[in-house]
Amino acid sequence: QVQLVESGGGLVQAGGSLRLSCATSRIIFSSNAMAWYRQAPGKQRELVARITTGGTTNYHDSVKGRFTISRDNAKNTVYLQMNSVKPEDTAVYYCNANRFPREYWGQGTQVTVSS
């Protein structure tokens, strides 16, 4: 069964903004660090941003200052606010929940940035 559901992907112009959402269950959300990964054609999947249950964040160097990860505890939802997007941000974005020894993945949502 699907436990992580992404939404918000689509087509956006370079320089524009987009917000991705990932909804999950309370038990997963409250116990796991949440993260966004992305994978472009011909490239390996890479970590974009991560947020712990305590609110500590980590970002890939390429998105620092442009993307913000946050979590809404009332809605069991994690967000990725994407500002000043670039064509190189084009990829399938995946939501991830991680707490040793288990890991969960969403099915992915396509983000395409036009130049």
C-alpha positions in Angstrom: 0.0 0.0 0.0 1.1 3.6 -0.7 2.2 5.3 2.5 3.8 8.4 1.1 1.9 10.4 -1.5 3.6 13.2 -3.4 1.8 16.0 -5.2 2.6 19.4 -6.7 4.8 18.5 -9.6 4.4 19.9 -13.1 5.8 22.4 -15.6 7.3 25.7 -14.4 9.3 28.4 -16.2 12.9 29.1 -15.1 13.0 31.6 -12.3 9.5 30.6 -11.1 8.3 28.7 -8.0 6.8 25.4 -7.2 5.8 23.6 -4.0 5.9 19.9 -3.6 3.9 18.1 -0.9 4.3 14.6 0.6 1.5 13.3 2.8 2.0 10.3 5.1 0.6 8.6 8.2 1.1 10.0 11.7 3.1 7.0 12.8 5.6 7.4 10.0 5.7 11.2 10.1 6.3 11.4 13.8 9.1 8.8 13.9 11.1 9.5 10.8 13.3 12.0 9.3 11.8 13.2 6.0 13.6 14.0 2.8 13.3 14.8 -0.9 15.4 13.1 -3.5 15.5 13.6 -7.2 16.6 11.7 -10.3 17.2 13.0 -13.7 17.6 10.8 -16.8 21.1 9.3 -17.0 22.0 10.5 -13.5 22.0 8.9 -10.0 19.4 9.6 -7.5 20.6 12.4 -5.2 19.5 13.9 -1.9 17.9 17.4 -2.3 16.9 18.2 1.2 16.3 16.5 4.6 14.5 17.5 7.8 14.7 15.6 11.1 11.9 15.2 13.6 13.5 18.0 15.6 13.5 20.4 12.6 17.2 20.3 11.6 17.6 20.7 7.9 20.2 19.7 5.3 20.4 20.7 1.6 22.3 19.8 -1.5 24.7 22.6 -2.4 23.0 23.2 -5.7 19.7 24.2 -4.0 20.9 26.1 -1.0 19.3 29.5 -0.8 16.6 28.5 -3.3 14.7 25.5 -1.8 13.2 25.1 1.6 12.1 21.9 3.3 9.5 22.1 6.1 7.0 19.9 7.9 3.5 20.4 9.1 3.0 18.2 12.2 -0.8 18.8 12.2 -1.1 17.5 8.6 1.6 14.8 8.7 3.0 16.5 5.5 6.4 17.5 4.4 6.9 20.3 1.8 9.6 21.4 -0.6 9.3 25.0 -1.6 11.2 25.5 -4.8 12.1 29.1 -5.7 14.2 30.5 -8.5 14.1 27.1 -10.3 16.5 26.3 -13.0 16.3 23.9 -16.0 18.8 21.6 -14.2 16.3 21.1 -11.5 14.2 19.0 -13.9 13.9 15.5 -12.5 11.5 13.1 -10.8 11.3 14.1 -7.2 10.8 11.4 -4.6 9.6 11.7 -1.0 11.5 9.6 1.6 11.0 8.7 5.2 13.9 7.2 7.1 14.4 5.8 10.6 16.9 3.0 11.0 16.5 0.2 10.0 13.5 1.0 7.7 13.0 3.3 4.8 9.9 4.3 2.8 9.6 5.9 -0.7 6.8 7.6 -2.6 6.2 6.9 -6.2 7.6 10.2 -7.4 6.4 13.4 -9.1 7.8 14.9 -12.3 9.1 18.5 -12.2 10.0 20.1 -15.5 11.6 23.5 -15.7 11.5 25.2 -19.1 14.1 27.6 -20.2 
